[in-house]
Amino acid sequence: MYFREALSRAFFLATLSLVASSALFAQKAQLLVTDTSAGTVTVFDPGLGVIATITLPPPASGALNTIAVAVNPSKTLAAVSNFNANRIDFLDLTVTSPVLTGTSVNWLTVS
Amino acid sequence: MFSPDGACLLVSDGRPSFLLSVDVANRTVVTSLSSLQAQAVEFVPNNANNIILAADLTNNEIHVLTLSAGCALTEGTPVATPGTGPRNIAALPNGQIALVAHNDGTIGVLSINGSSVSFSTSFIIGGNTASAALRAQGLFCRTAARPMLTSVALEMSSC
């Protein structure tokens, strides 16, 4: 039930994260959009031009499902949750074209 | 959702028994709460106790959590909701009021005083608020409900 509900919600609502203007952004990224079925995050500039589309690493089995994205208060880092992979990936927003950065968090390994 | 200082990340996707806190710098899971379901989480701003509210859609409760140094989460006593299916929470900037949207169209008003959280009142906007989005901007509220839409936006600006 919850899985179906979450998927349905994901298809209805492309997950958006509005990002306020910040000098920390190399290219003034304003909007992050996850495509739940493609497993991608697209970064837009203020004019809704595409800065980058990042494809996240696939899970061990099944399809990636990027269900949500959050940006930290200093607007330097984004966290992308992957429903099927039980994983959080991080994007560096300080570089011209945002990229995956550092270690991902996978909670299936939590003891 | 990141904590206001960006040091911690809360992760919940609505599945039962699933709410995590993550230490962002170390990329480690600090707390994994298996005792509750959280459809939505909200940091309460300007709260000395670092209160976090979690909407438990399954059990019709608001969980009151405390975020400690190092991103550890501690559970407090949950609050029963005035409606059925709490789905979304928005805290006002003063940190003294939070609104809870339910699937049955009920909007509950939470009063927050330190670590004390209780529903002071509620009202019904009707319609399907299954995808209700709450946006808190000020101390007062004005509802701009669009009952023909499945996604109802309540914008708190003035009233």
Boltz contact constraints between the chains, C-beta under 6 A:
constraints:
  - contact:
      token1: [A, 2]
      token2: [B, 14]
      max_distance: 6.0
  - contact:
      token1: [A, 2]
      token2: [B, 15]
      max_distance: 6.0
  - contact:
      token1: [A, 6]
      token2: [B, 13]
      max_distance: 6.0
  - contact:
      token1: [A, 6]
      token2: [B, 14]
      max_distance: 6.0
  - contact:
      token1: [A, 70]
      token2: [B, 1]
      max_distance: 6.0
  - contact:
      token1: [A, 70]
      token2: [B, 2]
      max_distance: 6.0
  - contact:
      token1: [A, 72]
      token2: [B, 2]
      max_distance: 6.0
  - contact:
      token1: [A, 72]
      token2: [B, 6]
      max_distance: 6.0
  - contact:
      token1: [A, 73]
      token2: [B, 6]
      max_distance: 6.0
  - contact:
      token1: [A, 74]
      token2: [B, 6]
      max_distance: 6.0
  - contact:
      token1: [A, 79]
      token2: [B, 9]
      max_distance: 6.0
  - contact:
      token1: [A, 83]
      token2: [B, 13]
      max_distance: 6.0
  - contact:
      token1: [A, 102]
      token2: [B, 27]
      max_distance: 6.0
  - contact:
      token1: [A, 103]
      token2: [B, 27]
      max_distance: 6.0
  - contact:
      token1: [A, 105]
      token2: [B, 22]
      max_distance: 6.0
  - contact:
      token1: [A, 105]
      token2: [B, 27]
      max_distance: 6.0
  - contact:
      token1: [A, 107]
      token2: [B, 20]
      max_distance: 6.0
  - contact:
      token1: [A, 107]
      token2: [B, 29]
      max_distance: 6.0
  - contact:
      token1: [A, 110]
      token2: [B, 29]
      max_distance: 6.0
  - contact:
      token1: [A, 110]
      token2: [B, 32]
      max_distance: 6.0
